Amino acid sequence: MSAIRVGIGGWTYEPWRGTFYPADLPKTKEMAFAIAHMTAIEINATYYGSQKPATFARWGEAAPDGFVFAVKGSRYVTGRKVLAEAGESIAKFVGQGIVELGDRLGPILWQFLPTKRFDADDFAAFLALLPAAHGGVRLRHAVQVRHESFVDPVFVGLARAAGVAIVFADHADYPALADPSGDFIYARLEEAREEEPTGYDAAALDRWASVAQAWAAGSAPAGLPYATDPPGHAAPRDVFVFVINGAKVRAPAAAMALQKILKTEA
């Protein structure tokens, strides 16, 4: 069965104290509190540096059944001028101990700079470097591209051939791609507004809930931007929706409001 998981990016953010975390909550309890109120969290620390295997194991043990951590890939991979040369860095990232998360390991997010342009040969080489498994654990990959040159059927075809999900990102400053390409959907909602208590108003939350439900059912929702003709009905897919960036202080409230509509509360 497909599942819709909704979450936030990380669990350490001072403005969440008093808006999400109780003001008197010990900092050592923040992760447990966040896990208790979400069904997924995107780990961003891994973008900046490696973590220890024991750290991943501890995070995995802290999460309940069904909870998933997405893991953000290293900037030393995605920031390369020549992606085809990233094999050693990818192996180092995957080998740092992420599989210690066990069945709490969700997709690996590879996020590219907004200045990174699409080069078909180089990107195909990069996709070929992404391992399908490590240490007997299946790995799922998602790519977030943010340059308009990626709005190209060739890019979509490469991602589909590799079984890698194209991240759908709701952001005003770079193009969004809703073309399904993997066996799961990875979405980042990045346009929350601080003046709105739940980040997005009720109408927007209802819309994103409907979109998530359509994705989970295997549909390509109407009204979203596609680089290719939207495919017909497909098999149900797991869906990961992260409310992140934008007015970050509202991200937990937005995620919890979306979960309530979807009836997927933690």
Secondary structure, DSSP 8 states (H G I E B T S, - for coil): ---EEEEEE-S--GGGBTTTB-TT--GGGHHHHHHHH-SEEEE-HHHHS---HHHHHHHHHHS-TT-EEEEE--HHHHT-S-GGG-HHHHHHHHTTSGGGGGGGEEEEEEE--TT----HHHHHHHHHHS-SEETTEE--EEEE--SGGG-SHHHHHHHHHHT-EE-EEE-TTS-------SSEEEEEE----TTSTTSS-HHHHHHHHHHHHHHHHT---TTS--SS---------EEEEEE-SSSGGGHHHHHHHHHHHHT---
